[in-house]
């Protein structure tokens, strides 16, 4: 049963990876700036939540309708790791191999978004200047930055997965099975009352 539940995670991880591949390629080859769009980000979050719920639901179904917290979380985690890993690998291929000049376009847009966010944040001008200086010096497309983003995404979505697993679990991992009572066995009580 454990393997069947984990296979659900692998299957949905592959489906999520295909989704990210199509989504990123369509946006990259039509309008690269959409990859930094807030709506696109929220859309991806919604898709991941939906995939997570469907993954846990299917794992529960595969397990006969009863799953522990671990049996609910494990396939979700597998699916998220596969999907997000493919997403970040593809992102790096698109921006570092296919069209390295796209980094400049998207980097400029991300910087402008940061300027707007900081202007409305109420921070002191010195703090805003310091944040903008750090942003100019950093490279969000560097491998180290991408690994940090990947790890952060896994952590964030794992926390969500823990909540979903807690909602979907309906069997305790610590519950002891009730011993079967065999009424055919003669007990001392039955012998005395025959």
C-alpha positions in Angstrom: 0.0 0.0 0.0 2.9 2.4 0.8 4.3 2.0 -2.7 0.8 2.6 -4.3 0.5 5.8 -2.2 4.0 7.0 -3.2 3.2 6.2 -6.9 0.4 8.7 -6.6 2.9 11.4 -5.6 5.2 10.5 -8.5 2.4 10.5 -11.0 1.1 13.9 -9.9 4.6 15.2 -9.6 5.1 14.4 -13.3 1.8 16.0 -14.2 2.8 19.1 -12.2 6.2 19.2 -14.0 4.4 19.0 -17.4 2.2 21.9 -16.3 5.2 24.1 -15.3 7.0 23.2 -18.5 4.0 24.3 -20.7 3.3 27.3 -18.6 6.8 28.6 -18.5 7.5 27.9 -22.2 4.3 29.6 -23.3 5.0 32.7 -21.3 8.7 32.7 -22.2 8.1 32.5 -25.9 5.1 34.9 -26.0 5.9 37.6 -23.5 8.8 37.0 -21.0 7.6 39.8 -18.8 4.5 37.8 -17.8 6.9 35.5 -15.8 7.2 38.3 -13.3 3.5 39.1 -13.3 1.8 39.0 -9.9 -1.3 37.3 -11.3 0.8 34.6 -12.9 2.4 34.0 -9.5 -0.9 33.7 -7.7 -2.2 31.5 -10.5 0.7 29.1 -10.0 0.1 29.1 -6.2 -3.5 28.2 -6.8 -2.5 25.4 -9.2 -0.1 23.9 -6.7 -2.8 24.0 -3.9 -5.2 22.2 -6.3 -2.6 19.6 -7.3 -1.8 19.1 -3.6 -5.5 18.5 -2.7 -6.0 16.1 -5.6 -2.8 14.3 -4.8 -3.7 13.7 -1.2 -7.3 12.8 -2.1 -6.1 10.2 -4.6 -3.5 8.8 -2.1 -6.3 8.4 0.4 -8.4 6.6 -2.2 -5.5 4.3 -3.1 -5.1 3.5 0.5 -8.7 2.3 0.8 -10.1 5.5 2.2 -8.0 5.7 5.3 -4.7 7.5 5.5 -2.4 8.5 8.3 -0.8 11.9 8.5 2.4 10.5 7.0 0.5 8.7 4.2 -1.2 11.9 3.3 1.9 14.1 3.4 4.4 11.9 1.6 2.7 11.8 -1.8 2.1 15.5 -1.6 5.8 16.2 -0.8 7.0 13.9 -3.6 4.7 15.7 -6.1 5.8 19.1 -5.0 9.5 18.2 -5.1 9.3 16.8 -8.6 7.2 19.6 -10.0 9.2 22.5 -8.4 12.5 20.9 -9.4 11.5 20.6 -13.0 10.2 24.2 -12.8 13.5 25.6 -11.5 15.7 23.5 -13.9 13.6 24.7 -16.9 13.7 28.3 -15.7 17.5 28.1 -15.6 17.6 26.5 -19.0 15.4 29.2 -20.5 17.2 32.1 -19.0 20.8 30.8 -19.1 20.9 28.7 -22.3 18.0 29.5 -24.6 18.0 33.3 -24.3 20.4 34.8 -21.8 19.4 38.3 -22.9 16.0 37.7 -21.4 17.5 38.0 -17.9 18.1 41.7 -18.5 14.5 42.3 -19.6 13.0 40.4 -16.7 15.6 41.7 -14.2 14.6 45.3 -15.1 10.9 44.5 -14.6 11.6 42.9 -11.2 13.6 45.9 -10.2 10.8 48.3 -11.2 8.3 46.2 -9.2 10.6 46.4 -6.2 10.8 50.2 -6.5 7.0 50.5 -6.6 6.7 48.2 -3.6 9.3 50.0 -1.5 7.9 53.5 -2.4 4.6 52.4 -0.9 6.1 50.7 2.1 6.7 53.7 4.3 10.4 53.0 4.9 12.9 55.7 5.4 14.6 56.9 2.2 18.0 55.5 3.5 16.4 52.1 3.9 14.8 52.2 0.5 18.2 53.2 -1.1 19.9 50.3 0.8 17.3 47.8 -0.4 17.6 49.0 -4.0 21.4 48.8 -3.9 21.2 45.2 -2.7 18.8 44.4 -5.5 21.1 45.9 -8.1 24.0 43.9 -6.8 22.2 40.6 -6.7 21.6 38.3 -9.6 18.3 36.4 -9.3 19.2 34.2 -12.2 22.5 32.9 -10.7 22.6 29.2 -9.7 23.0 30.0 -6.0 19.9 32.4 -6.0 17.9 29.8 -7.9 18.8 27.0 -5.4 17.8 29.3 -2.6 14.5 30.1 -4.2 13.9 26.4 -4.9 14.6 25.4 -1.3 12.4 28.2 -0.1 9.5 27.1 -2.3 9.9 23.5 -1.1 9.7 24.7 2.5 6.7 27.0 1.9 4.7 24.4 0.1 5.7 21.7 2.6 4.1 23.8 5.3 1.0 24.0 3.2 1.2 20.2 2.7 1.4 19.6 6.5 -1.9 21.5 6.8 -3.5 19.6 4.0 -2.3 16.3 5.4 -3.7 17.2 8.8 -7.1 18.0 7.2 -7.2 14.8 5.1 -5.8 12.2 7.6 -8.5 10.0 9.1 -6.4 7.3 10.7 -4.0 7.6 13.6 -0.5 6.3 13.2 -0.5 5.3 16.8 -3.9 3.5 16.9 -3.7 -0.1 18.1 -5.9 -2.6 16.2 -8.6 -4.0 18.3 -7.9 -7.6 19.1 -10.4 -9.9 17.5 -12.5 -11.8 20.1 -12.8 -15.5 19.3 -16.1 -16.7 20.7 -15.4 -20.3 19.8 -12.6 -20.7 22.3 -13.6 -22.1 25.7 -12.7 -19.7 28.4 -12.7 -20.5 32.1 -15.9 -18.6 32.4 -17.6 -20.7 29.7 -16.4 -23.9 31.3 -17.8 -23.0 34.7 -21.2 -22.1 33.2 -21.8 -25.2 31.0 
